[in-house]
Amino acid sequence: MITQIFCGNMTGHVVSYELHVFFRCLSAVCCAQMYTAGAMIFMDITGGIYRTVVCTLFEVFWSIGVILLPGVASFFQSWTHLYMAISFPTLLLIYLWRWIPDSPRWMIQRGRVDEAKEILMECIEVNGTKYGLPSDIDQQLKTQAILCMESPPPAGWWSIWKGPRAKRHMICVHLAWSIYIVVYYGMLLNIRSFSRDHLEINTAVAGASEIIGVLVGLYLILHTSRKWLWSGLFNVIAGLIAYLAWIIPPEIKGNNRVALLMLSAMISKSAISSTLALLTTCTTELVSAEKKQICAFSTIVWARIWLLTAPFIGATVIFGQLVPQTAFASLSIVGGVLTALISSPRTIPKQKTTNLPPEIKSGIWTTKTHDEKIRL
């Protein structure tokens, strides 16, 4: 966080373009580290449906930043002041850092049992679940630490390609990641081609569309067993809607034309955001537990490499205002087909409801009433 503040401010103060790019790159590295660390901590301190919801809605805060950025930029006429305005707020995070919990899993893996226990005890106190604390918690943590340090090395990259339907899933999910990450950022950059006079409001609308898409993705994750299929169809339909920008009558001009162009593009942007929510939360469902880490690393790195091509697709605007949108819509349709070919179990299994009393297992009393009867 400290390095990001320094590099962010230097980006706006240096006069050399080469130094500008250098410090901006370092700022991006720091932001990526903060973003990734935050996501990992969220995943480690939550569980069950809460973990799924947190991982999915984590992306919403990026969209909130997109909405706020035009408002911040409207107060400054200088790039120097703008870089300062978006860099200094991290000072607030430095103050809040003392209350940011670390990852207990990371602590245990490095034998720091006492620190991991402190984090878990804080979680128990906040959640009010002291009654569920095992009496041998210290021994369990020590045993877990020993097992982590003696565990075999993590699975290799080739392992994610082995197994039933593994090749099909890995090809589809890697291609889907690369397509949607390019289209997501490319469409955000392409907004300026619609009208620079409406850049602030268009950017805010794009951010709002992303939030809607994430909420749609969360609904699919929580309530459908064919989330990949429905997300793929959503993108195919939205991509076809984006093509409709070509048939907007030339007589429609000014604000009305900008509104119609934004409508055709933002439906597709919502669809893309919904699929990115699925990819972020559910990619690792395609592999076994020991392969989850290398699978997530492989897909994200692959996507980030292809992200470098997004500005070049946007540069095709020199051939026509709607050329970039057509390219992004076509990629979205291809991505939708690839997404529909992926299948994984339901993220949150359905809870079976029954009026029957709980089953009594040997040595385990499921209710207090049964326990009292046995004692009597």
Secondary structure, DSSP 8 states (H G I E B T S, - for coil): -HHHHHHHHHHHH---HHHHHHHHHHHHHHHHHHHHHHHHHHHHS--HHHHHHHHHHTTHHHHHHHHHHHHHHTT-SSHHHHHHHHHTTHHHHHHHGGGS---HHHHHHTT-HHHHHHHHHHHHHHHT-GGG--TTHHHHHHHHHHHHHHS-----GGGGG-STTHHHHHHHHHHHHHHHHHHHHHHHHHGGGT-GGGHHHHHHHHHHHHHHHHHHHHHHHHH-S-HHHHHHHHHHHHHHHHHGGGGS-TT--THHHHHHHHHHHHHHHHHHHHHHHHHHHHGGGGS-GGGHHHHHHHHHHHHHHHHTTHHHHHGGGGG-TTHHHHHHHHHHHHHHHHHHT-----SS------SS----BTTB--SHHHHHHHH-
